[in-house]
């Protein structure tokens, strides 16, 4: 009798679940996609699997506890869920929309956050995109990484609110241009002070002009393809301004402002040196990468972005000032070789560096003995390098496995305060990952 009751109870619970299966609907044609992702590994410093920089190394009489011990990590926060919608035509264009999120919300790794939310109008050779999605300039999504945090400081790309127009012409050429937000809503951003500060000596960005971005590209299958990738090159950039305000005394004194230019240029490319043969990638070889120079890249570089700074001498109360922005240069590159159609190895290297003067790094201004005003502090990062090797195995169209090793080196603006360590550090991380695509 107990068994019968249990079976009936199980059926009672299961019936509404089964009846709801596949009942997700929309006014238009909508598909659900994404993947479940699991990461596990070990790091030589006390960091999580979301590493991007190495902590300062311990030096004599200045031990950094983060550098002293390693750590293990497991997480599934990179899991993603997306909705792709195809709607009715509008203005003579095919219309669509895309929404995607993952669980890497800053400060709460397993909280859901928005990645993409955009609509698109496609007239064939011309298209219009409105919403939050990848930047155009410098983005080359051909990298193969075990963790999305890797290569983060090397202009790997970020998702920002924007209005973009794209054109295809002369068969192999394309042009994209439009306006993009200087700051993403979810990014606190570099050393920017929060808006609303009203007391004390302060500096903050008070107004962000929309940035103009554009890119011209060339692509061709004359050299063959590897999967969806064919030979392609592109040159692009962005330009804009920020307004920075400052006062040198306590509440009640006057605020002054100055505009500072933001700009960036990037060249990117992908070359299938040995293309796949008849759909089989065994023996295929490719190189890809992107190089850049930028001033005040803001949200384009996510957590490694610094606002404009003021001149390197002391500012008397109630006087105007001049704002400047440091430039950052760098690149990333990747070489990929397929042992089998579904087994391949990737070697990656990335480097980026901010070009700050001694005054801005918190040292004295040459010839004056005066410390820089609102200078970059010793804890701010000046350079970073990523060296990565990994092997990936596509078990089936739904399952991918990977294993890899990452070595990070980071340089800081100056030696840290007591208990913070020196002015550089290194991190090694071993990582395994598994994806289930749906």
N, C-alpha and C positions, 0 to 999 in steps of 0.2 A: 504493500500500500504506500509506504514512504517513497519507494522508487517512482511509482506512478505520479504522486504529488510533485516530486522534483521535476519529472519530465514535463508535466503540464505547466509548472511554474516557468521552466526554461522556455517552453514554447510561447507562453504568455508574454515574456520579455522580448523574445526574438521577433515575433510577428511585426510589431511596429517598426523595428529596426530594418527588417527585410523590406517592408512596404515602403520605407523612405529611401531605400537605396536607389541611387540614380535619379532622384527626384529634384536635383539642383537644376533650376531653369533660369532663363533670362528672356527678355523681350526679343533678343537677337541671338545669333549663333555664337555660343560661348564654349570654350574648352578650358579645362583645368589642367595645369601642369606643374612641374617643379621637381624637386628631389629631396630625399632624406639623406643627410650627410652626418657621418660620425668620424671624429678625430680622436686620436690617442697618441701620446708620446712623452718624451723627456726633454727637459731643457737644462742647460748647465747653470742657469741663474734662476732665482725665485720668481719666475714669470708664468703666465698662463699660456695656452695655445694660441692666443691672439697677439703674440709678440710682433713688434715692428722695429724696436730699437734695443740695443744692449745697454744695461745699466753701467754707470761708471765703475771701473775696477777698484778694488781695495789697494791702497798704497800705505806706506809706512806711517803709522800713527793716525790713519784715517781709513778705517775699515768700513766698507759698505756691506750691510747685512744681506742685501739682495744679491750681491756678487759672491757671498761666502758659501751659500748652499744652492743646490739645484732644485728641480721640482718636476713632478709628473703632472700630466693633464689628460682629461677626457672631456669631450663636449660634443653636442649635436646642434649648436646654435647656428651653424651655417645652412641648416635645412631651409629650403625655400618653397614658397607656394605662389603660383601666378594664375591669372585669369586673362585669356586672350579673347577679345570680342570682335566680331565682324558685323557691322551694322549696315543700314541702307545707304545708298549713294546720297551725297550732298554736294551742292555746287558743282555737279558733274564729276565728282571725285568718289573713288571707293573709300569708305571710311572704316576705321578700326580703332580699338583702344586696348591698352595693356596695363595691368596692375600686377605688381610683384612685391613681396615682402620676405624678410628672413627674421632670424631671432638673435641678431647681433646688436641689439640696442645698447648704446653706450651707457655704462654704469649698471646695467642689468643684462648680462650676456644672453639670457634666455627670454628676454622680452621681445615682442614683435615690433618691427620697425618697417617703414615704407622704403622700398628701393626704387621702384618705378611706378609712375602713374601718368600716362600720357595718352592723347588722342592723335590720330594721324589721318590726313587727307591725301590721297594718292591719285594724281592725274596721269600716271604713266611715266613721263620723263621729268615731272616736277612733283614734289611732295611738300607738305607742311606738317610739322610736328609741334604740338603744344602740350606742355606739362613737364614732369620731372623725369629725366632719363640721362643717359651718358653724355658727357661733354663730347664735342666733335674733335677739337684740336688735340693731337697727340695720342688719342685713344687707339690702341692696337690690341684687340682682345684675342690674340693668337697665343698668349702665354698659357702654359700648362703648369699649374701650381697645386700643391696639396692644401694650402691655406690661403684664403683671400687676403689676409694681412700681408703676405709676402709681396715684395716690390712696391708696397704702398707709398713710400716717399719718392719714387722714381717716376712720377707722373703716369702711373698705370691707368689712371682715369677715375672719375667720380661722377655721381649722378646729381644733377642740379636742375632747378626750375629754369625753363627756357622756352623760346619761340624760335624755331629753326626752319629754314627753307632749303630744300635740296633740288639740284638740277642734274640730269644726266645728258651728256652731249658727246658728239663725235665718237660714239660707240664705247670708247674706253675711258672717257674722262668724266669727272663729276665735280660739282661745286656745291658747298654747303655754307650757309651764312645765317646769322641771326643774333638775337640778344639772349644773354644767359645771366643768371643771378650771380653776384659776386660771392654770396654766402648761402650755403644750404641751411635750411631751418634747424636741422638736427646737429649741426656742427658748432660747438662753442668757439673753436678757432684760436689757435696760436696763443699769443699773449694778450689778446684783446681784452680790455676791461669791459665789464658788463654795463649796458646802458642803464641810466638812472642814478649813477653816482653823483652825488651833489655836495659832498664834503671833502675837505682835504685836497692835497695836490693830486691831480688826476690827469690821465690822458685816455682818450677813447675814440673809436671810430663812431661818428654820429650820423653819417650818411653814406650809403653805398650806391654809386651810379651803376646801372646795368652795364655789363661788359659786352662788347661786340666781339663775336668769334666767327672765324671763317676758315675754310680749308679747301684746297684744290687737290684732287686725287686722280691717280691713273691705275687701272687694273687690266690684266690681260691673262688669258689662259694659253698663250703661245708657248709657255714653258711647262704646260701641264698643270695638274692640281694635286693636292694631298688632302683628301677629304673635301671639305667645302672651301679650302684655301687655295687661291691662285696668286700669281705674282701681283704685287701692288705696292705703290708708293704714294705718299701724301705729304704736303707741306701746309701747315696751318698755324693759327695763333689767336690771341685775344688781346683786347685793349680796353681800359676803363680807368676810372678814378675813384678814390675814396676821400672823404672829408674827415680830417682828424682834428679834434678839439683838445685844448689843454689850458690849464691854469696853474699858476705856480704858488698859490697860497691857499688859505683855508676858505671855507664857505663865505660867500658875500663878495668875493673878488670876481673880476671879469673873466669870462671865457674867451679864448681866441681860437681861430681855426685856420687850417691850411689844407689845400688839396695835394694829394700824392698820386702819381701815376702808377697804374698796374698794367703790365703787359707780359706776353709770353709768346714764344715761337717754338715749334716742334717739327721735326722731320721723322717719319716712320716708314717702315717697309717690311715686306714679307717676300722671300724668294724660295720657291721649291727647287732646290738644286738637283735633286733626283726625285722626279714626280712618281706618283703611284702608277701602276700598270694594270689596266683593265679592271680598275676598282680595288686592286689589292695593294695595300700600303707597305708590304714587306720590302725592306731595302730602301725605302724612301728617306730623304734627308732634306731638312729645311732650316733656314736661319731667319730670324725675325727680330725686331727691336724698334726702339724709339729714343731719340735724343732731344734735349730741350734746353732752353735758357728762359728765365722768367724773372720778373720783378713784382713782388707782392702778389703771389699766386693765390692767396686766400684759400677758399674752400676746394680749389682744384687739387690741393695736396692734403686735404683732410686735416689730421691732427698735427701735421708739420707745416704750419703756415704762420707767418708772423706779419703783423700790421706794420705800418710806417712808424718810424721813430723820429724823435726830434734831434736838433743839432747837438753836437757833442760838447757844448759848454754850458755852464750854469745859466739859467734863465731868471732874471730878476722878476719880482712880482709885477703883474699887470703889464706885461710887454708881449709883443707878438713873437712868433717863432716860425721856424722853417721845418717842414716834415720831409722825411726821405724814406726810401724803401730799399732794402737789401736785395741783391739779385741772387738767384739760385740756379745752378747749372747741374746737369746730370744726364744719365741715360740708363737704359736696360737693354739686354740682348739675350737671345735664347737660341740654342741649337737643338734640334730634335731629330732622332734617328729611330726608325721602326725596325726592330728585330723580326717581328711578325706583323701580320695585318692588324693584330689587336694587342701587341706588346711594344711599348716604345719608351725611350729614355730621353730625359730633358736636362740640359745643363744651362743654368741662368746666372747672369751677373748683373747687378745694378749698383749705381753710384750716384750720389747727389751731395752737393755742398753749397751752403750759404756763404756769400762773400761779405763778411762783416769786417769793419775796421776795428782796431784795438779799442778805440773810444766806445764803440757800440757794444763791444764784448765786456764792458764794465771796467776796462783798464783806463788809466789816465790819458787824457788827450795829449798827444805829443807836444812838448814845449810849454805846457800849461800846468801840469800836475793836477788838473781838475778832472774828476770822474765824469763819464758821460751821463747825460740826463735821460732818465727813463731807458737806460741802456739794457741791452740783452743781458740777462743774468747768467751766472756760471752754470745753472742747470739747463739752460737752453741748448739745443742741439745744433752743431755747426756742420757735421758731415755724417754720412751713413753709407755703408756698403752691405749688400746682400749677395752671398754666394750659395747657390742652390743646385742640388742634383736630385732627381727623383725618377722612379720607374713606375709606369702605369700599365694596368692590365684590364682591358675591356672584356669581362667575362661573358657578357651578352649586351644587347642594346640597352638593357635596363640596369646593369650592374658594372661598376668600375671600382677597382682596387688600386691603391697606391702606397708606396713607401719612399721616404726621402730623408735627406740630411740638409740642414741649413746652417750656414755660418754667417753671423752678423758682426760688423764692427761699427762702432759709433764714436764720434768725436764731439766733445762738449766745448762750450765757449771758454771755460776756465776750470781750474781745480775746484772741486766741490767744498762746501763748508764741512766742518767736523761731522763725521759719521756719514758722509756722502760719497767719499772716494775721490778718485783722480779726475782727469779731464778726458779720458777715453775708456772704452770697455769693449768686450767681445762676448758673444753668446753663441753656443752651439745647441741645435735642437734636432732630435730624431723624431720622425712623425710617420704614422700610418693613417690612412683615410679610406673610407668606403662610401660610395654613393649608390643610391637606388633611385633611378629616374622614373618618373611617371607622367 
